[in-house]
Each structure stands twice: as C-alpha cells, then as structure tokens.
C-alpha cells in the first residue's frame, strides 16, 4: 500500500517520508516528494468537498477519508482513496500525520465504462421502442384484420430481432453488409448467404449499428414486397444487390442498389404502404441520405445513397 508521513509541526504539513509503493504510484523520485505539501499531487478540478475533508483531517477535527483525483509526475491522473490519521507523542500532541493510499483508478475506469454502457443501452432501447411503436402504429393503420395485423407486426419484429442478434455477435461495433443482407433475407430462402434468387456483389464494408438496424428493416420490406408483387413472386425472378463507394465533392458516398429482374411486370403502387413509407421516409432520415424507388416495368430498382463515413472496410 502506498503511504507517507507528514510533519504536523511544520506549516503545510510537509512530507517527511514516503515508501516505494507511493513512488511507484505517483511516478516521482523520493527527493522530489520530500518537503512538499500533499496538495502538490492534486489534479485540477479536484472536488472542493474532498479537499475540505483532507484539510479537516490535518487539522485534527476528523479522520480524513476521501476519494481524490491526483496527478502523476508524467501528467497522467489517478484516483486514490486516502486515509489520514494523526500520530501523537507520549503527551498526546500530534507530531505527524500518516496517510495511506488505495489506487482506485481501475475501479473508476470501470465505473465510467459501466455508465457509458448503461447510457448506450438506454439509447438503443429508446430507439428500438420507437421503431416498435412505428411498426405497431403502421400495422393498425393499414388494416383492421387481427390476423393481418399480427403477421405484419411479428414479421417486422423478427426482422428487427435478427439485426439485433447480428449486432450482439459483433459486440455492437457494427456489421458487415454481407452478414446484414444474409440475416435480413434468411426468411426468404437465403441459406448460408447463397440463393439462386440473389446475386450479391460488393466489398465487405462494415456499417454502424444505427445503419445496420435501418438497412435490416429496409431489406426486409424490399424482400416482402418482392414476394408479394415482384421478383420473388415467381420462380424465374431474381435480385441483384450491389454497392460501391463513389467520390463526391461533399465527401465519399456509399451507393447501395437493389435491382429486381425476371419478375412479373411492375407498376407503381396506387397507395403507399408501410414498407414504402419505411424505405422512402424513415430510411433517408436514419441514414442522413437519399432513397429512390424506380418502378420499372422489368423490375423495381431501389437506390440508397448515404455518407460513406458511416461505413468502413471490414
């Protein structure tokens, strides 16, 4: 344990002894510490209440015990619990103070990390609940048939769950587009990322968790639409999914393209359903980009354009 003694008879309680553990903790040499006041270790922004408790301990009015942020010789900071006790002579007069230090730096870092993780978890939960709320509201808005409502909500919640599972496996540090597409399209016949109905091309670009969740829902909606009206509604249809980084004066952009072919003739929908609203309104907002749906007669083309800063090579 790091420890030292101060001279209580001298003004400022100068340090008169330190052990090797204190020197290791602070980074100072012994001659640099001896004669100094304990305050020379204080980091800027030290809690004034903690300082007051230490002053009270030196004054003999209380047993000082506080968690203090100190500064090492190299400028780095460390947290320590300090306990100050008086040392009395035979007559009861305080002649020295004994101070011991317990290094709390790792503990404080773990606390900070825990707070950050809790804040991040709260943020994710709020975003997820907002997405679920939107899914439920749109399902209720589109029909009054309980079976249709249930199927609509369940399928989209499963899509959201698959994206969450993928991100959890990646410690929520992002996901590769190949893995993301595989997870989103698995219910539509993709096995191990391979299907005669899909052609997927592009480098293994990783996207942020926010982008992964948004694209996961979007791919689900595109595939659902293809099953009902497009390339997956017959045996001959297929989908080409590709992406590339395109330079731009405002910064590189990631262009992602969903192109259907060999399905039945396509016509623009007479009304916008939940999937169209998710893709055309929600997705641009989440990606801070643009989305264009082109209902060509030979197959739907969806083009998604967003900043490449939200993606990186895996």
C-alpha positions in Angstrom: 0.0 0.0 0.0 1.3 3.5 -0.8 1.9 5.5 2.3 3.6 8.6 3.7 4.2 10.7 6.8 4.0 14.4 7.1 5.4 16.8 9.8 2.4 18.1 11.7 4.6 20.7 13.5 5.5 22.5 10.2 3.2 24.7 8.3 1.6 23.0 5.3 2.3 19.5 6.7 5.4 18.8 4.5 6.1 15.2 3.6 8.9 13.7 5.6 8.7 10.0 4.5 7.3 8.1 1.5 7.5 4.4 0.8 8.4 2.8 -2.5 4.8 1.9 -3.3 3.9 5.7 -3.2 6.8 6.5 -5.5 5.6 3.8 -7.9 2.0 5.1 -7.8 3.0 8.8 -8.3 5.9 8.4 -10.6 8.1 10.8 -8.6 11.6 10.2 -7.1 11.9 10.4 -3.3 13.9 13.7 -3.3 11.2 15.3 -5.5 8.5 14.5 -2.9 10.2 15.1 0.5 9.4 18.6 1.8 6.4 19.0 -0.5 2.8 19.6 0.7 0.4 16.8 -0.2 -1.5 19.3 -2.3 1.2 19.3 -4.9 -0.3 16.0 -6.2 -3.8 17.5 -6.7 -5.2 17.3 -10.2 -7.1 20.3 -11.5 -10.8 20.2 -10.8 -10.4 18.3 -7.5 -13.6 18.1 -5.5 -13.5 21.0 -3.0 -15.5 19.0 -0.5 -12.8 16.2 -0.6 -10.1 18.9 -0.2 -12.0 20.3 2.8 -12.2 16.8 4.4 -8.4 16.4 4.0 -7.8 19.8 5.5 -10.0 18.9 8.4 -8.0 15.6 8.9 -4.8 17.5 9.0 -6.4 20.0 11.5 -7.3 17.0 13.7 -11.0 17.6 13.6 -11.9 14.5 11.7 -10.4 11.3 10.3 -9.9 12.2 6.7 -11.1 9.6 4.2 -11.8 10.7 0.6 -11.6 9.6 -3.0 -9.3 12.1 -4.7 -8.0 12.6 -8.2 -4.3 13.0 -8.2 -1.7 13.8 -10.9 1.4 11.7 -11.5 4.7 13.2 -12.5 4.1 12.5 -16.2 0.8 14.4 -16.0 -1.5 11.4 -16.1 -4.2 11.2 -13.4 -5.1 8.5 -11.0 -7.8 8.1 -8.4 -7.0 7.1 -4.9 -8.8 6.6 -1.6 -6.8 8.4 1.1 -7.0 7.9 4.8 -5.2 10.3 7.1 -4.6 9.6 10.8 -2.7 11.6 13.4 0.4 10.3 15.1 0.7 11.5 18.7 3.7 11.7 21.1 3.6 10.5 24.7 1.9 13.7 25.8 -0.9 13.3 23.2 0.3 16.1 21.0 0.0 15.5 17.2 3.5 15.4 15.8 3.0 13.7 12.4 0.2 12.6 10.1 0.1 9.2 8.5 -1.6 8.9 5.1 -2.3 5.7 3.2 -3.5 5.4 -0.4 -5.5 2.8 -2.2 -5.3 3.1 -6.0 -8.9 3.3 -7.4 -8.0 4.1 -11.0 -9.2 0.8 -12.5 -12.3 0.9 -10.4 -13.1 4.4 -11.6 -12.5 3.5 -15.2 -14.8 0.5 -14.8 -17.5 2.8 -13.3 -17.1 5.2 -16.2 -17.3 2.3 -18.7 -20.4 1.0 -16.9 -22.1 4.4 -17.0 -21.3 4.7 -20.7 -22.6 1.2 -21.5 -25.8 2.0 -19.5 -26.3 5.3 -21.4 -25.7 3.5 -24.7 -28.1 0.7 -23.7 -30.8 3.3 -22.8 -30.3 5.0 -26.1 -30.6 1.7 -28.0 -33.7 0.7 -26.1 -35.4 4.0 -26.8 -34.6 3.8 -30.5 -35.8 0.2 -30.6 -39.0 1.1 -28.7 -39.6 3.9 -31.2 -39.2 1.5 -34.1 -41.6 -1.0 -32.5 -44.1 1.8 -31.8 -43.9 2.8 -35.5 -44.3 -0.8 -36.6 -47.4 -1.3 -34.5 -48.9 2.1 -35.4 -48.5 1.4 -39.2 -49.9 -2.1 -38.9 -53.0 -0.8 -37.1 -53.4 2.0 -39.6 -53.3 -0.3 -42.7 -56.0 -2.8 -41.7 -58.4 -3.9 -39.1 -58.0 -7.7 -39.7 -56.4 -9.1 -36.5 -54.6 -11.9 -38.4 -53.1 -9.5 -40.9 -52.0 -7.1 -38.1 -50.4 -9.9 -36.1 -48.5 -11.2 -39.2 -47.4 -7.7 -40.1 -46.1 -6.9 -36.6 -44.5 -10.3 -36.0 -42.6 -10.4 -39.3 -41.1 -6.9 -38.7 -40.2 -7.6 -35.1 -38.4 -10.8 -36.2 -36.5 -8.7 -38.8 -35.5 -6.2 -36.1 -34.5 -9.1 -33.8 -32.3 -10.7 -36.5 -30.4 -7.4 -36.8 -30.1 -7.1 -33.0 -28.7 -10.7 -32.9 -26.1 -9.9 -35.6 -25.0 -6.7 -33.8 -24.8 -8.6 -30.5 -22.5 -11.1 -32.0 -20.3 -8.2 -33.2 -20.4 -6.5 -29.7 -22.4 -3.7 -31.2 -19.4 -2.4 -33.1 -21.2 -2.6 -36.5 -21.9 -5.3 -39.0 -20.7 -6.3 -42.5 -23.1 -5.7 -45.3 -22.8 -9.3 -46.4 -23.8 -10.5 -42.9 -26.5 -7.9 -42.7 -28.1 -8.9 -46.0 -27.9 -12.6 -45.2 -29.7 -12.1 -41.8 -32.4 -9.9 -43.3 -33.1 -12.2 -46.3 -32.8 -15.5 -44.5 -36.6 -15.9 -44.1 -36.9 -15.5 -47.9 -34.8 -18.5 -48.9 -31.2 -17.5 -48.3 -29.1 -20.3 -46.9 -25.5 -19.6 -45.9 -25.7 -16.4 -47.9 -26.3 -18.3 -51.2 -29.5 -18.5 -53.2 -30.4 -18.8 -56.9 -32.7 -15.8 -56.3 -29.9 -13.5 -55.2 -26.7 -12.1 -56.6 -24.8 -10.1 -54.0 -21.6 -8.1 -55.0 -19.5 -5.6 -53.1 -16.6 -5.4 -50.7 -17.1 -6.4 -47.1 -18.0 -2.9 -46.0 -19.0 -2.6 -42.3 -21.7 -0.2 -41.2 -22.5 1.4 -37.9 -25.2 -0.2 -35.6 -27.7 2.6 -36.5 -27.2 2.0 -40.2 -27.4 -1.8 -39.7 -30.7 -1.6 -38.0 -32.2 0.8 -40.6 -30.9 -1.3 -43.5 -32.1 -4.6 -41.9 -35.7 -3.3 -41.8 -35.4 -1.8 -45.3 -34.1 -5.1 -46.8 -37.0 -7.0 -45.1 -39.5 -4.6 -46.6 -38.0 -4.8 -50.1 -38.0 -8.6 -49.9 -41.5 -8.7 -48.6 -42.7 -6.5 -51.5 -40.8 -8.8 -53.9 -42.6 -11.8 -52.5 -46.0 -10.2 -53.0 -45.6 -8.3 -56.2 -42.0 -8.6 -57.6 -39.1 -10.8 -58.4 -39.8 -13.4 -55.7 -43.4 -13.9 -56.7 -42.4 -16.4 -59.5 -39.7 -19.0 -60.0 -37.7 -17.0 -62.6 -37.3 -13.8 -60.7 -34.0 -12.7 -59.0 -32.5 -9.8 -57.3 -29.1 -8.2 -57.8 -27.8 -6.4 -54.7 -24.6 -4.3 -55.1 -22.8 -1.4 -53.5 -19.8 0.8 -54.1 -18.1 3.9 -52.7 -18.5 6.9 -55.0 -16.3 10.0 -54.6 -18.1 13.3 -54.2 -17.1 16.9 -53.6 -19.1 16.8 -50.3 -17.3 13.5 -49.2 -17.4 9.9 -50.4 -20.9 8.3 -50.7 -21.9 4.7 -50.4 -24.3 3.7 -53.2 -26.4 0.6 -52.5 -28.6 -0.8 -55.2 -31.4 -3.4 -55.1 -32.4 -4.4 -58.6 -35.1 -6.9 -59.4 -35.5 -8.7 -62.8 -37.4 -11.5 -64.5 -40.4 -11.0 -62.2 -43.9 -10.0 -63.3 -44.4 -6.6 -64.9 -44.1 -3.8 -62.3 -46.4 -0.8 -61.9 -46.1 2.0 -59.3 -48.4 1.3 -56.3 -51.7 3.2 -56.2 -51.1 3.9 -52.5 -48.1 3.9 -50.2 -48.0 1.0 -47.7 -45.9 0.6 -44.6 -42.9 -0.7 -46.5 -42.8 2.1 -48.9 -43.0 4.7 -46.1 -40.2 3.0 -44.2 -38.0 3.0 -47.2 -38.8 6.4 -48.7 -39.2 8.4 -45.5 -37.7 6.6 -42.5 -34.6 5.3 -44.2 -33.3 8.6 -45.5 -33.8 10.1 -42.1 -31.8 7.3 -40.3 -29.0 7.3 -42.9 -28.9 11.0 -43.5 -29.0 10.2 -47.1 -31.4 9.7 -50.0 -33.5 6.8 -51.3 -35.1 6.4 -54.7 -37.7 3.7 -55.7 -37.9 3.3 -59.5 -40.8 1.1 -60.5 -39.6 0.0 -63.9 -41.7 -2.4 -65.9 -38.9 -5.0 -65.9 -38.3 -4.8 -62.2 -38.1 -2.5 -59.1 -34.8 -0.7 -58.5 -34.1 0.8 -55.1 -31.1 3.1 -54.9 -29.8 4.1 -51.4 -27.2 6.8 -51.1 -25.7 7.9 -47.8 -22.3 9.2 -46.4 -19.5 6.7 -46.6 -18.3 8.0 -43.3 -21.0 5.7 -41.7 -19.2 2.7 -43.2 -15.7 1.2 -43.4 -13.9 -1.7 -45.0 -14.1 -4.9 -42.8 
